[in-house]
Amino acid sequence: MELDLKDKVAVVTGASKGIGLAVVKVLGREGARVVAGSRKTTPELTSLCDIYNVTVVPVDLATTNGPSSLIHAAATKHGKIDVLVNNVGIASPRSSFLDISDDEWQRVFNLTFFSAVRTSRAAMAHLLVNRGVIVNISSINARLPFPMVVDYSAAKAALTNFTKALSEEFAPRGVRINAVAPGPVRTPFWTDPGGFADVVAAGAGVSAQTALDDTVPRNMGISTGRVTEADEVANLVAFLASTRAANITGAEFVIDGGQIKTT
């Protein structure tokens, strides 16, 4: 399917790994000019610069000025912005709500929610001119909160609500805003040492690999029997960013292998 993304300028946050990296790759493959924002780069992200039209902008999106500096860099280089993908976020396994300090709550909200608010605000003038698109990467935890990620769940719920509110204001002016809500995805979020696969593995007495391949899908009721791959999320993002989704806005697209059973 032709997505008509050639020469579109797309800004992707949290682009160094996981879903963000996969989005950069898919958009680059479709011919978009991608500006990848990340606090630090990775060899995988750097390699995409040699294959596609990708520019890496080092930026701390948890700071007040980080999002606006990323948008300024993208607009200065390419003269426009057509697509914004708010992907950056952070979560840590929690033993209890009572163990999370105010500073930790603020850290999670700054990166997971307020970065999207600030980046969207900085990009909106450009998106209005070009009748652009915002895709926010939320989570099924926005509607299916787990105590182990209570702060992350709350931040993603705020992001999902923000998506709808933003769409209500700006869809009549030509800017489409949607959210993608993945379930468990095979990314460093799960697979890094000390990540969620290790936590599940310790509780189940299995290896992290077995936890992600078997325990998580089984215990979480994932109907397909497997977790989602990052490129599957990225393909959905690319579709929503394209003219093929020209009348889709204010929507939340769940990609969780059937984990959420309600309609």
Secondary structure, DSSP 8 states (H G I E B T S, - for coil): -----TT-EEEEESTTSHHHHHHHHHHHHTT-EEEEEESS--HHHHHHHHHSSEEEEE--TTSSSHHHHHHHHHHHHHS---EEEE--------S-GGG--HHHHHHHHIIIIIHHHHHHHHHHHHHHHHT-EEEEE--GGGTS--GGGHHHHHHHHHHHHHHHHHHHHHGGGT-EEEEEEE-SBSSHHHHSTTSHHHHHHHHHTS-HHHIIIIIHHHHTT-TTSS-B-HHHHHHHHHHHHSGGGTT--S-EEEESTT-----
